[in-house]
């Protein structure tokens, strides 16, 4: 399920991003997408490819796995002041994106790659 008002286009200085052409109220489910779960060994191989930048850690019960989300989820850009957050459902093997505040038409939808929408800890690509 992908909210009908969102679309992918260029994000200034960041490649592609997810945007909305209508107002999205706070606490709206924007997207619910299945994921492809991969083992820790497969993760090591993915880390050697461009896909490394698009996978999510998938750690049910501390397992060191990863997943590739379907839909638009891998295209949401990072922000420490994100307007959306994501939730992983390990049982259903899905990721859900939900708005944390009202989002204006034309605004880019962002998530915090740390997992918590207001976590200001530097993310991996800013510490390199």
C-alpha positions in Angstrom: 0.0 0.0 0.0 1.4 3.4 -1.1 -0.5 6.6 -0.4 -1.7 7.9 -3.7 -0.4 11.4 -3.2 3.3 10.5 -3.0 5.7 10.3 -5.8 9.5 10.0 -6.5 11.4 12.9 -8.0 14.8 14.6 -7.7 15.7 15.9 -4.2 18.1 18.9 -4.3 21.6 17.7 -3.6 20.4 14.2 -2.6 19.5 12.2 -5.7 15.9 11.0 -5.7 13.5 11.4 -2.9 9.8 10.8 -2.0 7.5 13.8 -2.1 3.7 14.5 -1.7 1.4 16.5 -3.9 -1.3 16.8 -1.2 -1.2 17.6 2.5 -0.6 14.5 4.7 -2.0 14.9 8.2 0.1 13.7 11.2 -0.2 10.0 12.1 -1.1 8.9 8.6 0.2 5.6 7.2 2.0 6.7 4.1 3.3 3.3 3.0 3.2 -0.4 4.0 5.6 -2.5 2.0 6.9 -6.1 2.1 10.6 -6.8 2.6 13.0 -9.4 1.3 14.9 -10.7 4.3 18.5 -11.9 3.9 21.0 -13.6 6.2 24.1 -12.2 7.7 26.2 -14.0 5.1 24.1 -12.5 2.3 24.5 -9.1 4.0 28.3 -9.4 3.7 27.9 -9.8 0.0 25.5 -7.0 -0.4 27.9 -4.7 1.5 30.2 -5.1 -1.5 27.6 -3.6 -3.9 25.7 -0.4 -4.4 22.7 -2.1 -2.7 24.5 -1.5 0.6 23.0 2.0 0.5 19.5 0.8 0.2 19.2 -2.1 2.7 17.9 -2.0 6.3 19.2 -3.9 9.3 16.7 -6.6 10.2 17.4 -7.8 13.7 14.6 -9.9 15.2 15.8 -11.4 18.5 19.3 -10.0 17.8 19.9 -11.8 14.6 22.3 -10.0 12.3 20.2 -10.0 9.1 19.2 -7.3 6.6 16.3 -6.6 4.3 15.5 -4.9 1.0 12.2 -3.0 1.2 9.9 -3.0 -1.7 7.9 0.0 -2.8 9.4 3.5 -2.3 10.9 2.8 1.2 14.5 2.6 0.0 14.1 6.0 -1.6 13.2 8.1 1.5 16.1 10.4 2.4 17.5 10.8 5.9 16.8 13.8 8.1 17.5 14.3 11.8 14.2 16.3 11.8 12.3 13.8 9.8 8.6 14.2 9.1 8.0 10.4 9.0 9.1 7.4 10.9 9.4 3.7 10.0 8.3 0.6 11.9 9.5 -3.0 11.1 7.0 -5.8 11.6 9.3 -8.9 11.9 6.4 -11.3 11.9 4.7 -10.0 8.7 8.0 -9.1 7.1 6.9 -5.5 6.3 8.0 -1.9 6.9 5.5 0.8 7.5 6.1 4.5 7.1 3.9 6.9 9.2 3.9 10.7 9.3 4.9 12.2 12.6 3.6 15.7 11.8 1.5 17.4 9.2 3.3 17.4 5.8 2.7 20.2 3.3 1.9 19.6 -0.4 5.2 19.6 -2.3 7.3 18.7 0.8 9.8 15.9 0.8 9.0 12.9 3.1 12.0 11.9 5.2 12.9 9.3 7.8 15.7 9.2 10.3 18.0 6.3 9.3 18.8 5.7 13.0 15.3 4.3 13.5 14.0 6.9 15.9 12.6 10.0 14.1 14.3 12.4 16.4 17.7 10.6 17.1 20.5 13.0 16.3 23.3 10.4 16.5 25.5 10.6 13.3 24.5 8.1 10.6 27.0 5.8 8.9 27.5 7.9 5.8 28.3 11.0 7.8 31.0 9.4 9.9 33.0 8.2 6.9 
